[in-house]
């Protein structure tokens, strides 16, 4: 069974997690599509069914899985400066394209700046250009949020952001977007549970097309998003 929600025993941790991963939290996620825009332009994703399959592939075999593994490692290392620094450096080095690197570190730095409203010693351990998932994992751990709950909320928020991007790209409507989020609940919960037992040796991706599209977006003629 999945780990109990952190909020079940600690309402303060739950409300912080909800705040940090709310679309209103100022990390600038609305400006990025993680390569989805290129996938739409090149015809790989043109409707609700294809978008749901695309997101599930990212969850199970692609960038979202790797982001979750790095988040989990940062969560475990939040009070170990050397280990946390190594995780942060590795996460930045693993970005598959210049745009993906900018997306990850700009959101990470913005997250840390906003999260400073909840002062914790770990903030002094995280330098600029910290990848978003690493920042979320370390801050959540420092504030007593469980790893299981952090993973579920992070993956759901990332999928929600990509669904929002798809709505703005005009390939789905809001009702379809909600249906996709509902459809993704089982893979999100399943992946969060699986990642809790994984480590850095389990990093890897099998979504070659998505990775290549993220690179091609850098030279796309007309763009709505920065990635």
C-alpha positions in Angstrom: 0.0 0.0 0.0 1.2 3.5 -0.7 2.7 5.5 2.2 0.1 7.4 4.3 -0.3 11.0 3.4 2.0 13.3 5.3 -1.0 15.6 6.0 -2.8 12.8 7.8 -0.5 13.3 10.8 0.9 16.7 10.1 -1.5 19.3 8.7 1.3 21.9 8.6 3.4 19.8 6.3 0.4 19.1 4.1 -0.5 22.8 3.7 3.1 23.7 2.9 3.3 21.0 0.2 0.0 22.2 -1.3 1.3 25.8 -1.3 4.7 25.0 -2.9 3.2 22.9 -5.7 0.2 25.1 -6.4 0.1 26.7 -9.9 0.1 30.1 -8.1 3.5 29.5 -6.5 5.9 31.8 -8.3 8.3 29.4 -10.1 7.3 30.4 -13.6 6.3 27.0 -14.7 3.7 28.4 -17.1 6.5 29.5 -19.4 7.7 26.0 -20.2 6.3 22.9 -22.0 9.2 20.5 -21.5 9.3 19.9 -25.3 5.6 19.3 -25.6 5.2 22.3 -27.9 7.6 20.7 -30.4 5.7 17.4 -30.1 2.5 19.3 -31.1 4.1 21.2 -33.9 5.6 18.0 -35.4 2.4 16.1 -35.1 3.4 13.6 -32.4 0.6 14.8 -30.1 -2.6 16.2 -31.6 -5.4 15.2 -29.2 -6.4 14.0 -25.7 -5.5 10.3 -26.2 -2.0 11.0 -27.6 -1.4 13.5 -24.8 -2.3 11.1 -22.1 -0.1 8.4 -23.6 2.8 10.9 -24.0 2.5 12.0 -20.3 2.4 8.4 -19.1 5.5 7.5 -21.1 7.3 10.4 -19.5 6.2 9.2 -16.0 7.2 5.6 -16.5 10.2 5.8 -18.8 11.2 9.4 -19.3 12.2 12.7 -17.8 9.5 12.7 -15.1 10.7 9.4 -13.8 14.3 10.7 -13.6 13.1 13.9 -12.0 11.3 11.9 -9.3 14.4 9.8 -8.6 16.6 12.9 -8.2 13.9 14.4 -6.0 13.9 11.3 -3.8 17.7 11.3 -3.5 17.6 15.0 -2.5 14.9 14.3 0.1 17.1 11.6 1.7 20.2 13.9 1.6 18.7 17.1 2.8 20.9 17.2 5.9 24.1 15.8 4.3 25.8 18.8 2.6 28.3 16.8 0.5 25.7 14.2 -0.7 23.2 16.9 -1.5 25.7 18.9 -3.5 26.6 15.8 -5.5 22.9 15.1 -6.3 22.4 18.8 -7.3 25.4 18.7 -9.6 24.3 15.4 -11.2 20.8 16.6 -11.8 22.0 19.8 -13.6 24.4 17.7 -15.7 21.7 15.3 -16.8 19.6 17.9 -18.5 19.1 16.7 -22.1 19.2 20.1 -23.8 20.0 23.7 -23.1 16.3 24.6 -22.8 15.6 21.7 -20.4 18.6 22.8 -18.3 17.3 26.4 -18.2 13.8 25.2 -17.4 14.9 23.1 -14.5 17.4 25.5 -12.9 15.3 28.6 -13.3 12.3 27.0 -11.7 14.5 25.6 -9.0 16.1 28.9 -8.2 12.6 30.6 -8.2 11.3 27.8 -5.9 14.1 28.3 -3.4 13.7 32.1 -3.4 10.0 31.7 -2.6 10.4 28.9 -0.2 12.7 31.1 1.9 9.5 32.3 3.5 9.8 29.0 5.5 13.4 29.4 6.8 15.4 26.1 7.0 19.2 25.4 7.2 19.0 23.5 4.0 18.5 26.7 2.1 22.1 27.7 2.8 23.2 24.3 1.3 21.6 24.8 -2.1 23.5 27.1 -4.5 22.1 28.9 -7.5 21.2 26.8 -10.6 19.6 24.1 -8.4 17.3 21.8 -10.5 13.7 22.2 -9.6 13.1 18.6 -8.4 16.2 18.6 -6.2 15.0 21.9 -4.6 11.5 20.5 -4.0 12.9 17.3 -2.5 15.3 18.9 -0.1 12.9 21.6 1.1 10.1 19.2 1.6 12.3 16.9 3.7 13.6 19.9 5.8 10.0 20.8 6.5 9.0 17.3 7.6 7.0 16.3 4.5 7.2 12.6 3.8 8.9 11.4 0.6 5.9 9.5 -0.6 3.6 12.5 -0.4 6.2 14.7 -1.9 6.6 12.4 -4.9 2.9 12.1 -5.5 2.3 15.8 -5.3 5.3 16.7 -7.5 4.4 14.3 -10.3 0.8 15.3 -10.2 1.8 19.0 -10.4 4.2 18.3 -13.3 1.5 16.5 -15.3 -0.9 19.2 -14.5 1.5 21.8 -15.8 1.9 19.9 -19.1 -1.9 19.5 -19.4 -2.2 23.3 -19.0 0.4 23.8 -21.7 -1.6 21.5 -24.0 -4.7 23.6 -23.4 -2.9 26.8 -24.3 -1.5 25.1 -27.4 -5.1 24.4 -28.4 -5.0 20.6 -28.8 -7.4 19.9 -25.9 -10.0 21.7 -23.9 -10.4 22.1 -20.1 -12.8 19.2 -19.8 -10.5 16.9 -21.6 -7.6 18.2 -19.5 -9.4 17.3 -16.3 -10.2 13.8 -17.7 -6.5 13.3 -18.5 -5.5 14.2 -15.0 -8.0 11.7 -13.6 -6.7 9.0 -16.0 -3.1 9.6 -14.8 -3.9 9.0 -11.1 -3.0 5.3 -11.2 0.4 5.7 -13.0 1.3 8.7 -10.8 0.6 6.8 -7.6 2.3 3.7 -9.0 5.4 5.6 -10.1 5.7 7.5 -6.8 5.5 4.2 -4.9 8.1 2.6 -7.1 10.5 5.5 -7.0 10.7 5.5 -3.2 12.8 2.3 -3.5 15.0 3.5 -6.3 18.4 5.3 -6.3 20.8 7.1 -8.6 21.8 3.8 -10.2 18.3 3.5 -11.6 18.4 6.7 -13.6 17.7 6.3 -17.3 15.4 7.2 -20.1 13.7 5.3 -23.0 11.8 8.3 -24.4 14.2 9.1 -27.2 11.7 11.0 -29.4 10.7 13.2 -26.5 14.3 14.0 -25.8 15.1 14.8 -29.4 12.0 17.0 -29.7 13.1 19.0 -26.6 16.4 19.7 -28.5 14.6 20.6 -31.7 12.4 23.1 -29.9 15.5 25.3 -29.4 15.5 26.1 -33.1 11.8 26.1 -33.7 10.8 29.1 -35.8 7.8 30.3 -33.8 7.3 29.4 -30.1 4.8 30.0 -27.4 6.9 28.4 -24.6 10.6 28.6 -23.6 11.0 24.9 -23.8 
